[in-house]
Protein backbone atom coordinates (compact mmCIF):
# COMPACT_ATOMS: atom_id res chain seq x y z
CA UNK A 1 0.00 0.00 0.00
CA UNK A 2 2.79 2.40 0.89
CA UNK A 3 4.46 1.79 -2.46
CA UNK A 4 1.19 2.55 -4.31
CA UNK A 5 0.62 5.70 -2.27
CA UNK A 6 4.13 6.90 -3.04
CA UNK A 7 3.52 6.20 -6.72
CA UNK A 8 0.24 8.14 -6.74
CA UNK A 9 1.70 11.26 -5.15
CA UNK A 10 4.79 11.42 -7.34
CA UNK A 11 4.71 13.51 -10.53
CA UNK A 12 6.12 12.52 -13.88
CA UNK A 13 9.36 14.30 -14.66
CA UNK A 14 9.66 16.41 -17.81
CA UNK A 15 11.76 14.66 -20.46
CA UNK A 16 15.33 15.84 -20.82
CA UNK A 17 17.91 15.65 -23.55
CA UNK A 18 16.82 15.06 -27.13
CA UNK A 19 13.26 14.10 -26.18
CA UNK A 20 12.99 17.17 -23.98
CA UNK A 21 13.93 19.40 -26.90
CA UNK A 22 11.31 17.67 -29.07
CA UNK A 23 8.66 18.09 -26.37
CA UNK A 24 9.36 21.83 -25.96
CA UNK A 25 9.42 22.29 -29.74
CA UNK A 26 6.02 20.58 -30.03
CA UNK A 27 4.58 22.75 -27.25
CA UNK A 28 5.90 25.91 -28.91
CA UNK A 29 4.54 24.82 -32.30
CA UNK A 30 1.01 24.16 -31.08
CA UNK A 31 1.13 27.28 -28.88
CA UNK A 32 1.82 29.35 -31.98
CA UNK A 33 -1.39 28.17 -33.60
CA UNK A 34 -3.33 28.55 -30.36
CA UNK A 35 -2.24 32.19 -30.18
CA UNK A 36 -3.29 32.67 -33.80
CA UNK A 37 -6.69 31.12 -33.08
CA UNK A 38 -7.17 33.37 -30.04
CA UNK A 39 -6.30 36.42 -32.15
CA UNK A 40 -8.70 35.26 -34.88
CA UNK A 41 -11.57 34.93 -32.41
CA UNK A 42 -10.78 38.40 -31.12
CA UNK A 43 -10.98 39.80 -34.65
CA UNK A 44 -14.28 38.04 -35.31
CA UNK A 45 -15.88 39.51 -32.20
CA UNK A 46 -14.18 42.91 -32.37
CA UNK A 47 -12.79 44.61 -35.45
CA UNK A 48 -14.53 42.68 -38.27
CA UNK A 49 -18.11 43.73 -37.33
CA UNK A 50 -16.84 47.29 -36.92
CA UNK A 51 -15.23 47.22 -40.38
CA UNK A 52 -18.39 45.86 -42.00
CA UNK A 53 -20.50 48.63 -40.47
CA UNK A 54 -17.95 51.31 -41.41
CA UNK A 55 -17.61 50.07 -45.00
CA UNK A 56 -21.39 50.04 -45.37
CA UNK A 57 -21.68 53.58 -43.97
CA UNK A 58 -18.87 54.96 -46.18
CA UNK A 59 -20.27 53.32 -49.32
CA UNK A 60 -23.67 54.79 -48.54
CA UNK A 61 -22.07 58.22 -48.05
CA UNK A 62 -20.23 57.96 -51.38
CA UNK A 63 -23.50 57.05 -53.12
CA UNK A 64 -25.28 59.96 -51.41
CA UNK A 65 -22.60 62.49 -52.40
CA UNK A 66 -22.19 61.06 -55.88
CA UNK A 67 -19.09 59.54 -57.43
CA UNK A 68 -19.09 62.21 -60.16
CA UNK A 69 -18.84 65.00 -57.56
CA UNK A 70 -15.85 63.33 -55.92
CA UNK A 71 -14.20 62.93 -59.32
CA UNK A 72 -14.83 66.60 -60.16
CA UNK A 73 -13.00 67.54 -56.97
CA UNK A 74 -10.03 65.50 -58.20
CA UNK A 75 -9.98 67.53 -61.40
CA UNK A 76 -10.05 70.74 -59.36
CA UNK A 77 -6.92 69.68 -57.46
CA UNK A 78 -5.01 69.37 -60.75
CA UNK A 79 -4.85 73.14 -61.24
CA UNK A 80 -1.33 74.63 -61.24
CA UNK A 81 -0.12 77.06 -58.58
CA UNK A 82 1.16 77.00 -55.03
CA UNK A 83 -2.33 77.75 -53.65
CA UNK A 84 -3.44 74.31 -54.86
CA UNK A 85 -0.77 72.42 -52.89
CA UNK A 86 -3.01 71.90 -49.83
CA UNK A 87 -5.88 70.76 -52.06
CA UNK A 88 -3.69 68.39 -54.08
CA UNK A 89 -1.56 66.93 -51.28
CA UNK A 90 -3.74 67.26 -48.19
CA UNK A 91 -7.46 67.44 -48.94
CA UNK A 92 -7.50 65.13 -51.98
CA UNK A 93 -5.40 62.34 -50.38
CA UNK A 94 -7.42 62.48 -47.14
CA UNK A 95 -10.74 62.29 -48.99
CA UNK A 96 -9.43 59.60 -51.35
CA UNK A 97 -8.20 57.38 -48.53
CA UNK A 98 -11.36 57.92 -46.48
CA UNK A 99 -13.90 57.36 -49.27
CA UNK A 100 -12.11 54.97 -51.63
CA UNK A 101 -9.87 53.18 -49.07
CA UNK A 102 -6.60 51.41 -49.84
CA UNK A 103 -5.74 50.59 -52.65
CA UNK A 104 -8.55 52.28 -54.63
CA UNK A 105 -7.57 55.70 -53.25
CA UNK A 106 -4.63 55.89 -55.68
CA UNK A 107 -6.99 55.92 -58.67
CA UNK A 108 -7.85 59.56 -57.95
CA UNK A 109 -4.42 60.38 -59.35
CA UNK A 110 -5.77 59.79 -62.85
CA UNK A 111 -7.21 63.32 -62.84
CA UNK A 112 -3.79 64.86 -62.24
CA UNK A 113 -1.15 65.68 -64.87
CA UNK A 114 1.77 63.24 -65.03
CA UNK A 115 4.08 65.68 -63.19
CA UNK A 116 1.80 65.62 -60.11
CA UNK A 117 1.05 61.88 -59.97
CA UNK A 118 4.20 60.75 -58.08
CA UNK A 119 3.63 63.39 -55.39
CA UNK A 120 -0.06 62.51 -55.05
CA UNK A 121 0.81 58.84 -54.70
CA UNK A 122 3.43 59.66 -52.07
CA UNK A 123 0.90 61.68 -50.06
CA UNK A 124 -1.82 59.05 -50.33
CA UNK A 125 0.34 56.05 -49.50
CA UNK A 126 1.73 57.92 -46.49
CA UNK A 127 -1.78 58.50 -45.14
CA UNK A 128 -3.11 54.93 -45.15
CA UNK A 129 -1.66 54.35 -41.66
CA UNK A 130 -2.33 57.64 -39.79
CA UNK A 131 -6.05 57.37 -40.56
CA UNK A 132 -6.41 53.91 -38.99
CA UNK A 133 -6.83 55.08 -35.40
CA UNK A 134 -10.11 56.83 -36.15
CA UNK A 135 -11.21 55.16 -39.40
CA UNK A 136 -9.97 51.56 -39.58
CA UNK A 137 -12.10 50.85 -42.67
CA UNK A 138 -9.59 52.79 -44.79
CA UNK A 139 -6.87 50.15 -44.60
CA UNK A 140 -8.05 47.10 -42.61
CA UNK A 141 -5.35 44.84 -44.02
CA UNK A 142 -2.66 46.71 -42.09
CA UNK A 143 -4.40 47.37 -38.78
CA UNK A 144 -1.63 45.41 -37.06
CA UNK A 145 0.64 48.45 -37.50
CA UNK A 146 -1.66 50.72 -35.51
CA UNK A 147 -2.51 48.04 -32.95
CA UNK A 148 1.17 47.37 -32.41
CA UNK A 149 1.60 50.99 -31.36
CA UNK A 150 -1.68 50.98 -29.44
CA UNK A 151 -0.62 47.92 -27.43
CA UNK A 152 2.24 49.89 -25.87
CA UNK A 153 -0.06 52.80 -25.04
CA UNK A 154 -2.68 50.58 -23.38
CA UNK A 155 0.05 48.79 -21.42
CA UNK A 156 0.94 52.16 -19.92
CA UNK A 157 -2.71 52.65 -18.96
CA UNK A 158 -3.26 55.53 -21.40
CA UNK A 159 -6.29 56.05 -23.62
CA UNK A 160 -6.27 55.43 -27.37
CA UNK A 161 -8.41 58.44 -28.33
CA UNK A 162 -5.58 60.92 -27.85
CA UNK A 163 -3.18 58.66 -29.76
CA UNK A 164 -5.60 58.31 -32.68
CA UNK A 165 -6.14 62.07 -32.99
CA UNK A 166 -2.41 62.87 -32.76
CA UNK A 167 -1.59 60.10 -35.24
CA UNK A 168 -4.09 61.59 -37.69
CA UNK A 169 -2.95 65.22 -37.30
CA UNK A 170 0.75 64.42 -37.58
CA UNK A 171 -0.03 62.28 -40.63
CA UNK A 172 -1.81 65.19 -42.31
CA UNK A 173 1.18 67.49 -41.79
CA UNK A 174 3.57 64.82 -43.06
CA UNK A 175 1.60 64.05 -46.23
CA UNK A 176 1.46 67.74 -47.18
CA UNK A 177 5.22 68.09 -46.73
CA UNK A 178 5.90 64.86 -48.63
CA UNK A 179 3.63 65.88 -51.49
CA UNK A 180 5.28 69.28 -51.96
CA UNK A 181 8.81 67.88 -51.68
CA UNK A 182 8.08 65.01 -54.07
CA UNK A 183 6.56 67.41 -56.60
CA UNK A 184 9.71 69.57 -56.49
CA UNK A 185 11.95 66.49 -56.86
CA UNK A 186 9.82 65.22 -59.76
CA UNK A 187 10.02 68.61 -61.51
CA UNK A 188 13.84 68.61 -61.23
CA UNK A 189 14.12 65.05 -62.51
CA UNK A 190 11.80 65.77 -65.45
CA UNK A 191 13.79 68.91 -66.32
CA UNK A 192 17.06 66.98 -66.13
CA UNK A 193 15.61 64.22 -68.32
CA UNK A 194 14.46 66.79 -70.87
CA UNK A 195 17.93 68.39 -70.99
CA UNK A 196 19.59 64.98 -71.36
CA UNK A 197 17.27 63.99 -74.22
CA UNK A 198 17.90 67.35 -75.90
CA UNK A 199 21.67 66.91 -75.65
CA UNK A 200 21.47 63.38 -77.06
CA UNK A 201 19.34 64.56 -79.97
N, C-alpha and C positions, 0 to 999 in steps of 0.2 A: 504493500500500500504506500509506504513511504517513497519507494522508487517512482510509482505512478504519480504521486503528488508533486514530487520534484520535477518530473517530466512535464506536467501540466503547467506549472508556474514558470518554467523557463521559456525564453523567447528565442526564436530562430535568429541566428546571426546573419547579417548582410554578407553576401558573397564578396570575396576579395580576389585580387589578382585579375586574371584575364576575364573570368566570369563576372567579376564585380564591375569591370569597365563596360562589358556588354549590358549588364543590368542597368547601369546609370545612363548609358547611351539610349537604351530602349525607353527609359522613363522620360528622358529629355525629348526624345522624338515624339512620343505620344502627347507629352505636355505642350509641345509646340502646336499641335493640332487642336488640343483642348482650348488653348488660349485663342486660337483663330476662331473656333466655334463660339466661344464666349463673346468675342468682339462682334461676330456676325449677328448673334442674337441681340446684342446692344444696338446695332445698326437697324435691325428690323423693327425694334420697338421704340427707337429714338429718331434718328436723322432721316430715314427713308420716308416715313409718313409726312414729315415736315417738308421734305423736298417735293413730294408729290403735290402737296397743297400749294407750295410756292410756285411750282411750275404751272399749275393750273391757273393760279391767280395772275401770273405774269403773262401767260398766253392770252387770257381773257382781256387783260389791259392792252396788249398789243393790238388785238382785234378791235377793241373799242376806240383806240387812237387812230388806227389805220396804218397799215404797212407803208402805204404811199406817202403819208405824212412823215414818217420816220426816214424814208429814203430821200425825201425833199430836203430834210435837215442835213443829211449827209452831203448833198450837192451844195448847200449853203456853206458848209465848212471848207469847201474846196477853193473858196475865193482867196486871191493873193493878198498879202499885207500882214504886217505884224499884229494888227488888231484882231486877226482871225486865229492867231496862235492858241488862245484859250479855248476857242470853239473847236478847233481841229484836234488839239492834243489834250484837252481836259473834258469838255462837255461831250464831244462825240464818242471818245473811248468809254466814258462812264456809262452813257446811255446804251452804247452797243453791247457792252458786257452785261449790263443789267437786263436789257430786253431780249437780246439774241443769245446770250450765254456763250461759253466757250465750247466749241471752236467757231460757231457761226458768227461771232462778233467781228471777226476779221473781214468778213465779206463786205462790210460797210466801206472798206477801203477802195472798193471798185468805183466809187463816185469821185475819188481824188485823182489828180494828175499823177503821173508816174513818179515825179520828184518828191511827192509828199507821202507816197505809200509806205516806204520803209519806216519813216518816223511815226506814222499812224500805227503801224504794226507794233513798233517798239512800245508805244504808249499803251496800246490795248493789251499786249501780252504781259506787260508789267502790272496791269491792274487786276488780272484774274485771281490773284491771291489776296490783296488788301480788301477786296469786297466781301470775302467769305465770312468774316465775323458777323456781319449784319444780314447778308443775302447769300446763304450757302447754295441756292439754286443756280448761281452763276457759273460755278465750276465744281460740281459735286465730286468729280473724279479725283480731286486733289485736296479734299477736306483734311486729309491727314497732316498736311503742312500746318494749317491753322490750329488743328487740335493738338499737334505736337507742342506748339508754343503755349496754347491754352492750358495744357496739362501742368506746365511749370507754374503758371499764374494761380491755378486752383490749388496746387500743392502749398503755395504760400498763403492760402486763405483769402485771396483777392478776388474781386468780381470780374466777370468777363465783359460786361457792358463797356466799361472804360477802355479795356484793351481793344475791343472791336471798333469803337469810335476813333481811337487814336490810330489804329492800323489803317482805317479807311482814309482819314485826313492826311496822314503822312504819305500814303499811296497816291493820293490825288496830287500832292505837291511834286512827288517824284516823277509821275508820268508826264506832267507838264514840262518839267526840266528835261527829261529824256527825249520827249518829242521835239522840242526846240533844238537841242544839241544834235540829235540825229538828223534833223532837216538840214542844219548847217553843214554837218559832215557829208551828207549826201550831195548837197550843192557843190561842195569843193571837189568831191570825187567825180561828179558828172562833168564839171568844168575841166578837170585834169584829163579825163578821158576824151573830151572833145578836142583839147589841145594836142593830145597824143595822136588822135586819128587825123587831125589836120596836118601835123608834121609828117606822118607816114604817107599821106596822100601827096 
